[in-house]
Amino acid sequence: MAVLIWIVALALLVPAGWLGWNALVTRRLAADAERRIPRVGRTIGVGGDTIHYVDQGSGRPILFVHGLGGQLHHFRQTLFPAMGDGFRLVAMDRPGSGYSTRVSSGARLPEQAEAIARFIDAVGLEKPLLVGHSLGGAIALRVALDHPEKISGLALISPLTHHVPAAPKEFGGLYIRSPLMRRIVASTLAVPAGLKTAQQTLDFVFGPQPVPEDYAIGGGGYLGLRPSHFYATSSDIVAVEQDLPAQMERYGEIAMPVGILFGSRDRVLHHTRHGLAMEGKVEGIDIEILEGIGHMPQFVEAGKVAGFVKRMAAKAFGG
């Protein structure tokens, strides 16, 4: 009997010790990420959340909303310099991402749209052009549906627009339905495992273009090596399926300038299913396809993306 007890105890202690070790590694990696990439902007309270954002320039406002697993550096690094003068450029970390917290808001699309509407009021943006990348595109569309009085138009870059039953296999590890299990994985296994597969995942996201050499720091990539970031990203990918199917049926309600820019070689979201499929669903929609470009055009074709955003700004702000 004593031997059996020792065997059971050992069977419990080994996994616990392994998880404990990974939790320690996770904390060290998270601290190193925050040391390498500190806060660069301002923070403001929005409801019960704290939103981290950058705000530069003057003129008509443009608000940038990043996609799944991203943060404000996805715009600040390359696209802001390409935009030139004449606009007030604001990029935010969505609640739970980057250095923003997700306390009072949730991951559902209506909740994220509500958080952005409140942020617009809190920062004092007068009907900005809303730019959304990837998942940020689906959220921007929801803002246009639920809070049309807050914005002047949409410029969507590689946007998620339609429900896809299965996410790409490269994102499979993010799909954790249980909030408790999501929290456990985020605090122990997710970050060390993510570090091991980071290059493969980034090659998929950026391909066929190479990953920018300074993406880890300049592009904010290291900020993904934190439990809070993984938890928010996993929450986002699980929540999409709850709202996007019904949202797709409402696109005809949108009555403002809307533009879509897509790369023809996007591996994450197919330009036909999520871009060209929007033709006829929003009156007067402007769709542009960049030949040979992948999912991150703001990094590899910043000039063309800036031109698209400025074209949509002209439409949204009446020239």
SULRASUL-V341497 format. One line per field, one symbol per residue. psi: psi as a letter, one per 40 degrees, with the letter a starting at -180 (. if undefined). burial: I if it has 16 or more other ideal C-beta (glycine too) atoms within 10 Angstrom, else O. A space follows every 50 residues. Layout:
BEGIN
psi->???
burial->???
END
This chain:
BEGIN
psi->ddddddddddddddddddddddddddddddddddddgiieaiiihhbeih hhiihiiiahihhhhiaheaideedddddddedaieihhhhihiheibei igddiaeiddddddddddddddefhggihhhhhbddddddddddddfdee idihhhhfihdihhdhiiddedeeghdhddddddddecddddddddeddd ddddddieiihideddcdeeddeefiddddddddddddddedddddddee deehgihhihhihefhedhhdddecdeehedhheihhhhhheiaefdede fdddddddddddddddef.
burial->OOOOOOOOOOOOOOOOOOOOOIIOOIOOIIOOIOOOIOOOIOOIOIOOII IIIIIOIOOIIIIIIIIIIIIIIIIIIIIIOIIOOOIIIIIIIIIIIIII IIOOIOIIIIIIIIIIIIIIOOIOIOIIIIIIIIIIIIIIIIIIIIIOOI IIIIIIIIIIIIOOOOIOOIIOIIOIOOOOOIOIIIIIIIIIOIOOOIOO IIOIIIIOIOIIOOIIOOIIIIIIIIIIIIIIIIIIIIIIOOIIOOIIOO IOOIOIIIIIIIIOIIIIIIIOOIIOIIOOIIOOIIIOOIOOIIIIIIII IIOIIIOIIIIIIOIIIOO
END
